[in-house]
């Protein structure tokens, strides 16, 4: 699960979560998504 606390969500952070695939798999997926977004 990833929480984004931003100016748009000051009181209640934006929560991004998915199915429970385990810590390693989830971390790899989040990292891949970040790398993909950084290339755009």
N, CA, C and O atoms as a GROMACS GRO file, in nm:
protein
  160
    1UNK      N    1   0.085  -0.116   0.000
    1UNK     CA    2   0.000   0.000   0.000
    1UNK      C    3   0.090   0.123   0.000
    1UNK      O    4   0.193   0.126   0.068
    2UNK      N    5   0.051   0.221  -0.076
    2UNK     CA    6   0.124   0.348  -0.084
    2UNK      C    7   0.027   0.460  -0.050
    2UNK      O    8  -0.086   0.463  -0.099
    3UNK      N    9   0.070   0.553   0.035
    3UNK     CA   10  -0.011   0.668   0.072
    3UNK      C   11   0.053   0.794   0.016
    3UNK      O   12   0.173   0.813   0.030
    4UNK      N   13  -0.027   0.879  -0.046
    4UNK     CA   14   0.020   1.006  -0.097
    4UNK      C   15  -0.046   1.117  -0.016
    4UNK      O   16  -0.168   1.136  -0.022
    5UNK      N   17   0.035   1.191   0.060
    5UNK     CA   18  -0.015   1.308   0.132
    5UNK      C   19   0.030   1.430   0.053
    5UNK      O   20   0.148   1.461   0.048
    6UNK      N   21  -0.065   1.498  -0.009
    6UNK     CA   22  -0.032   1.612  -0.094
    6UNK      C   23  -0.121   1.731  -0.056
    6UNK      O   24  -0.208   1.719   0.031
    7UNK      N   25  -0.099   1.843  -0.121
    7UNK     CA   26  -0.184   1.960  -0.098
    7UNK      C   27  -0.328   1.931  -0.134
    7UNK      O   28  -0.420   1.987  -0.074
    8UNK      N   29  -0.348   1.844  -0.231
    8UNK     CA   30  -0.484   1.809  -0.272
    8UNK      C   31  -0.552   1.716  -0.171
    8UNK      O   32  -0.674   1.716  -0.159
    9UNK      N   33  -0.473   1.639  -0.098
    9UNK     CA   34  -0.525   1.544   0.001
    9UNK      C   35  -0.461   1.572   0.137
    9UNK      O   36  -0.391   1.484   0.189
   10UNK      N   37  -0.481   1.689   0.197
   10UNK     CA   38  -0.410   1.722   0.321
   10UNK      C   39  -0.460   1.645   0.443
   10UNK      O   40  -0.380   1.606   0.528
   11UNK      N   41  -0.589   1.623   0.453
   11UNK     CA   42  -0.647   1.558   0.571
   11UNK      C   43  -0.647   1.406   0.559
   11UNK      O   44  -0.619   1.335   0.656
   12UNK      N   45  -0.679   1.358   0.441
   12UNK     CA   46  -0.691   1.214   0.418
   12UNK      C   47  -0.606   1.179   0.297
   12UNK      O   48  -0.641   1.218   0.185
   13UNK      N   49  -0.496   1.105   0.315
   13UNK     CA   50  -0.409   1.075   0.201
   13UNK      C   51  -0.476   0.988   0.096
   13UNK      O   52  -0.567   0.911   0.126
   14UNK      N   53  -0.428   1.002  -0.027
   14UNK     CA   54  -0.471   0.916  -0.135
   14UNK      C   55  -0.406   0.779  -0.112
   14UNK      O   56  -0.285   0.771  -0.095
   15UNK      N   57  -0.485   0.674  -0.111
   15UNK     CA   58  -0.435   0.540  -0.084
   15UNK      C   59  -0.440   0.457  -0.211
   15UNK      O   60  -0.543   0.449  -0.278
   16UNK      N   61  -0.326   0.396  -0.243
   16UNK     CA   62  -0.318   0.306  -0.358
   16UNK      C   63  -0.280   0.169  -0.303
   16UNK      O   64  -0.176   0.154  -0.240
   17UNK      N   65  -0.367   0.070  -0.327
   17UNK     CA   66  -0.336  -0.064  -0.277
   17UNK      C   67  -0.387  -0.167  -0.376
   17UNK      O   68  -0.475  -0.140  -0.457
   18UNK      N   69  -0.330  -0.282  -0.367
   18UNK     CA   70  -0.369  -0.389  -0.456
   18UNK      C   71  -0.386  -0.520  -0.381
   18UNK      O   72  -0.383  -0.523  -0.258
   19UNK      N   73  -0.401  -0.624  -0.455
   19UNK     CA   74  -0.417  -0.757  -0.394
   19UNK      C   75  -0.290  -0.795  -0.319
   19UNK      O   76  -0.180  -0.753  -0.355
   20UNK      N   77  -0.306  -0.873  -0.216
   20UNK     CA   78  -0.192  -0.914  -0.134
   20UNK      C   79  -0.104  -1.015  -0.204
   20UNK      O   80  -0.127  -1.136  -0.194
   21UNK      N   81  -0.003  -0.967  -0.273
   21UNK     CA   82   0.088  -1.056  -0.345
   21UNK      C   83   0.214  -1.084  -0.265
   21UNK      O   84   0.300  -1.161  -0.308
   22UNK      N   85   0.227  -1.021  -0.149
   22UNK     CA   86   0.348  -1.036  -0.068
   22UNK      C   87   0.436  -0.913  -0.085
   22UNK      O   88   0.430  -0.843  -0.186
   23UNK      N   89   0.518  -0.888   0.015
   23UNK     CA   90   0.601  -0.769   0.017
   23UNK      C   91   0.696  -0.755  -0.101
   23UNK      O   92   0.703  -0.648  -0.161
   24UNK      N   93   0.767  -0.862  -0.135
   24UNK     CA   94   0.865  -0.854  -0.243
   24UNK      C   95   0.799  -0.827  -0.378
   24UNK      O   96   0.846  -0.743  -0.455
   25UNK      N   97   0.692  -0.898  -0.406
   25UNK     CA   98   0.624  -0.883  -0.534
   25UNK      C   99   0.560  -0.744  -0.544
   25UNK      O  100   0.567  -0.679  -0.648
   26UNK      N  101   0.498  -0.700  -0.435
   26UNK     CA  102   0.435  -0.568  -0.434
   26UNK      C  103   0.539  -0.459  -0.453
   26UNK      O  104   0.518  -0.367  -0.532
   27UNK      N  105   0.650  -0.467  -0.381
   27UNK     CA  106   0.757  -0.367  -0.394
   27UNK      C  107   0.811  -0.363  -0.536
   27UNK      O  108   0.836  -0.255  -0.589
   28UNK      N  109   0.829  -0.478  -0.597
   28UNK     CA  110   0.879  -0.482  -0.735
   28UNK      C  111   0.778  -0.418  -0.830
   28UNK      O  112   0.817  -0.347  -0.923
   29UNK      N  113   0.651  -0.443  -0.808
   29UNK     CA  114   0.548  -0.383  -0.894
   29UNK      C  115   0.541  -0.233  -0.879
   29UNK      O  116   0.530  -0.161  -0.979
   30UNK      N  117   0.548  -0.183  -0.755
   30UNK     CA  118   0.547  -0.039  -0.732
   30UNK      C  119   0.669   0.025  -0.794
   30UNK      O  120   0.659   0.130  -0.858
   31UNK      N  121   0.785  -0.036  -0.777
   31UNK     CA  122   0.908   0.017  -0.836
   31UNK      C  123   0.899   0.021  -0.988
   31UNK      O  124   0.940   0.119  -1.049
   32UNK      N  125   0.846  -0.083  -1.049
   32UNK     CA  126   0.831  -0.086  -1.195
   32UNK      C  127   0.737   0.025  -1.240
   32UNK      O  128   0.762   0.089  -1.342
   33UNK      N  129   0.628   0.047  -1.166
   33UNK     CA  130   0.535   0.154  -1.201
   33UNK      C  131   0.601   0.291  -1.191
   33UNK      O  132   0.578   0.376  -1.276
   34UNK      N  133   0.681   0.313  -1.088
   34UNK     CA  134   0.751   0.441  -1.071
   34UNK      C  135   0.849   0.463  -1.186
   34UNK      O  136   0.856   0.572  -1.241
   35UNK      N  137   0.924   0.358  -1.221
   35UNK     CA  138   1.021   0.370  -1.331
   35UNK      C  139   0.949   0.399  -1.463
   35UNK      O  140   0.996   0.480  -1.543
   36UNK      N  141   0.836   0.334  -1.485
   36UNK     CA  142   0.759   0.357  -1.607
   36UNK      C  143   0.707   0.501  -1.610
   36UNK      O  144   0.714   0.566  -1.715
   37UNK      N  145   0.657   0.551  -1.501
   37UNK     CA  146   0.605   0.688  -1.494
   37UNK      C  147   0.717   0.790  -1.513
   37UNK      O  148   0.695   0.896  -1.571
   38UNK      N  149   0.836   0.759  -1.465
   38UNK     CA  150   0.949   0.852  -1.478
   38UNK      C  151   0.996   0.866  -1.622
   38UNK      O  152   1.054   0.968  -1.658
   39UNK      N  153   0.971   0.766  -1.705
   39UNK     CA  154   1.013   0.770  -1.845
   39UNK      C  155   0.919   0.851  -1.932
   39UNK      O  156   0.956   0.888  -2.044
   40UNK      N  157   0.800   0.879  -1.884
   40UNK     CA  158   0.700   0.951  -1.966
   40UNK      C  159   0.729   1.098  -1.968
   40UNK      O  160   0.657   1.175  -2.031
   0.00000   0.00000   0.00000
